[in-house]
Amino acid sequence: MLSGLQNSENSFKNNKSGNNINTFSWSGFWQYYFFFFYFSGLYQIIIFASGTASGVGLRQAIYMSFLWLIPILLFPKYSKLISGITGLILWATSLVSMGYLALYGQDFSQSVLFIIFESNFNESKEFLESYFRFWMLPALVVYSLIPWFIWKYLKPLTPSKPQQIYLTLSLLFIVGWPAINQLLIKHENFDSALNKQINRMEPAAPWQLVMGYIKYKNTLADIEKHLLANKKLPPIAGLYSKNAHHNNTLVLVIGESTNRQRMSLYGYPRKTTPKLDAIKDELLVFDNIYSPRPYTIETLQQVLTFADQKNPDLYLKKPTLINIMKQAGYKTYWITNQQTQTKRNTMLTTFSKQADEQIYLNNNRMQDSSQYDGKVIEPFKKILNDTAEKKFIVIHLLGTHRKYHYRFPEEFALFKGKDDLPRWLNTRQIEEYNDYDNAVLYNDFVVSSIISEFKASQDHGLLVYFSDHGEEVYDNAAKPFAGRNEGAPTSAMYTVPFIVWRSDSWKQENPLADEQQLVHRTYSTSDFVYTWSDLAGIVFNEFDPTRSIVSQDFQPHPVWIGDPSTPSRLRDLQKQPFADLKITEDSSRAVMHSEPSESDSRSQIL
């Protein structure tokens, strides 16, 4: 009897033990997850912790790493083999982004692929030799050994059929949520849902390569289509350059998101532009200039072409400013610290590709990443030493683009207090308000450095700097807001700095009449092509001197703002000025008031 009971007990224990062997292990599940997450997560953690970019990529890597658990759940018998093969693919593709981060300190993106395919072998070799450090080799070994040890101790998962179904559907929901949200909740079309899914997957390996390449090819096709159309356009009729007999250099510096009301050069009480203030007597400082739109692409489609608010599609039908300068005999260059190749930036890249030479400095996947404009100075100096007799150089800055704390190095974090700030700001707004002023301070350093390098190197030429648009950064007590909204316009979104520096020899040979008065003219940068041509001494059959702010024949034109796709809602700032600014032909300064008037509050809904 006792012997029988003991045998029964042992049998029960063995059965219990056997059941434990086949019981699904949650700890094993998370070990597999950690193994897959490692290849995307470590990279994104470094990106976030180093301040290179925000935590958006890390969040997406957390979600998208669940994808690789699905085949493990569906085929648990081969879980070790599947995870090993998947791990090799993830390791190999993650090395590309991790290596790029180590070499260049930037987040990998489709723009990197653009640069790789645009560069020849010698250029790539030169970059690699410039940035390679020997510590990277042992780092590579350590990076590779860690996942190998994790994989070595992985155990097969043993989910039941219900667990397989439940977990697989749950993981598909987590991974596919961006597309599901677009389709079922926001009722967007399939293409929109697919783009959202691609964007969410891109931060994770191997999608940074796969999706990046797909986006690169699609964007490149659009660029080539626009370039081909541009090449078919006839040249400007009757073009003549008054300065064709001279060696000269002309520089156009395009800023980003900089509101002139936050510059001490324009009367802001904080010394946010000390270096430009110091050379103010050398500059023409225009104080009534407005951007037609509060968005970069839409603005530059007008600024760099004959398009305007009433004819917004002319940028596709007529030659661009780059075309004009090339036709006038200038060698053209484009230096940009903006993102190089994204779906949003297709037209910017198209403009840049029209130039003879391009230098792309910002290949980060997202705008909210540390990418300082000081990087433009060295390539600018090299171009200044180019032997070309006539040079036209475009420098496109990242300026004071949001998020502002990514726009300046720590040594420019001068403004930190709250004593001299508007009283309506809360703690978070105070920090962002200060960050914006610090970004303006660093922008002052960059722009003044470009002018300084230009002065030291060239004895005949001119430089123009303006911002594409402004930015609202908690400037109004009635509605504290940071950013831009064309549907609720405020002066901060449209008021832009506009300054001109000219060499002494250029001033002598290309004098301007009534300089003290013309800087107060009210003007839209949508007419910039006429002002630039006038400054450069270039005339052509369609040149309209009434639309050049520096011409003796200048006449006030409407300063339209708003979306030109709805013409009836365009607003002429000459007739409906912002209430917090005095816009008159003889005004000596545009003045910002801290308290918006009732009429300005109404204007925000136009």
Secondary structure, DSSP 4 states (H G I P E B T S, - for coil): -HHHHHHHHHHHHHHHHHHHHHS--HHHHHHHHHHHHHHHHHHHHHHHHTTSB-THHHHHHHHHGGGGHHHHHH-GGGHHHHHHHHHHHHHHHHHHHHHHHHHHSS---HHHHHHHHHS-HHHHHHHHHHH--TTHHHHHHHHHHHHHHHHHT-------HHHHHHHHHHHHHHHHHHHHIIIIIS---HHHHHHHHHHHHTTSTTHHHHHHHHHHHHHHHHHHHHHHHHHTSPPPTT-EETTTTS-EEEEEEEE-S--GGG-GGGT-SS-S-HHHHHTGGGEEEE-SEE-SSSSHHHHHHHHTSS--SSSTTGGGTS--HHHHHHHTT-EEEEEEEEESS-STTHHHHHHHHTSSEEEEEE--SSSSB---GGGGHHHHHHHHT---SEEEEEEE--TTPSSGGGSS-GGG-----STTS-TT--HHHHHHHHHHHHHHHHHHHHHHHHHHHHHHH-SSEEEEEEES---EES--SSS--EE--TTS--HHHHB--EEEEE-HHHHHHS--S-HHHHTT--EEGGGHHHHHHHHHTEE-TT--GGG-TTSTT------EES-TTSGGG-EETTTS--TTS---TT-S-----SS--HHHHHHTT-
